[in-house]
Amino acid sequence: MSEEKVSFKNKKGKKIVGILHTPKKEHIHHKIPCVIICHGFTGFKEETHLVNLSKELEDYDIASLRCDFTNSGESEGSWEGLKTSEEIEDLKSIIDYVEQIDFVDKNKIGVAGHSLGGLVSIITASQDFRIKVLVTLAAVDDPKEKSIVWVKDMEKWKQIGYHIFSNIKYIKIKIGYGFWTDLKKFSNSTNIKKVKVPLLILHGDKDKVVPLSHGEKIYKNANEPKLLRIIEGANHLFSGKAILALTVKYAVDWFAKYLK
């Protein structure tokens, strides 16, 4: 197997940085599938559950590309300019890039999206029919649902113009209020009905960030073939060796079934 850092431009000319995972070259006798892996809100491509998914896919001779969306991680832009609408366009640019990789079968491109990346993945799949298989992990259904507390004091966020968030890698992240005004335009309730590809929904029953009810609503409105797997004891990041291993296995099995 090999890991290679890659970079390319989106349609606005902003740089996207990613890690391309390729199975052993000697095992590649024909063009192979590729899965694009999308992080969530304030997430980044090095998160453990995303890395583990990439590595497991290699064992099935499936390539993968996990990227930082623009305004996140190593990609161009600032956290303060983060917008869901731009991440949707970024994902389309990532698909453009993957289609040009010489060993990738452009008719076998899948997407896995975590949390807000799950919402981005579903919306993109409803618009871009190059996505052939979809897996969501703790995906957001409707960001306006009161079950998700983005910020406790929205009025203060609006008045100041930004709010400080944090994650395990970047200690302080300043997110502009424009993120919320952009995000609240989106919902999966109608978009999911336009998705016509095999969909696996993975969600933990102990998720306190994006409750299980979101996964259940996505499943209810989705087309067949679809499957909801509730991971017992799993939090938003699917923490814990056994829980993460099971979650990754379910995802990889789905891609192996429908992309190979």
Secondary structure as GFF3:
##gff-version 3
##sequence-region A 1 260
A	DSSP	beta_strand	2	9	.	.	.	ID=ss1
A	DSSP	beta_strand	15	22	.	.	.	ID=ss2
A	DSSP	three_ten_helix	25	27	.	.	.	ID=ss3
A	DSSP	beta_strand	32	38	.	.	.	ID=ss4
A	DSSP	alpha_helix	48	58	.	.	.	ID=ss5
A	DSSP	beta_strand	63	68	.	.	.	ID=ss6
A	DSSP	three_ten_helix	79	81	.	.	.	ID=ss7
A	DSSP	alpha_helix	84	99	.	.	.	ID=ss8
A	DSSP	beta_strand	104	114	.	.	.	ID=ss9
A	DSSP	alpha_helix	116	127	.	.	.	ID=ss10
A	DSSP	beta_strand	131	137	.	.	.	ID=ss11
A	DSSP	alpha_helix	154	160	.	.	.	ID=ss12
A	DSSP	beta_strand	162	165	.	.	.	ID=ss13
A	DSSP	beta_strand	173	176	.	.	.	ID=ss14
A	DSSP	alpha_helix	178	183	.	.	.	ID=ss15
A	DSSP	alpha_helix	188	191	.	.	.	ID=ss16
A	DSSP	three_ten_helix	192	194	.	.	.	ID=ss17
A	DSSP	beta_strand	199	204	.	.	.	ID=ss18
A	DSSP	alpha_helix	212	221	.	.	.	ID=ss19
A	DSSP	beta_strand	226	231	.	.	.	ID=ss20
A	DSSP	alpha_helix	241	259	.	.	.	ID=ss21
###
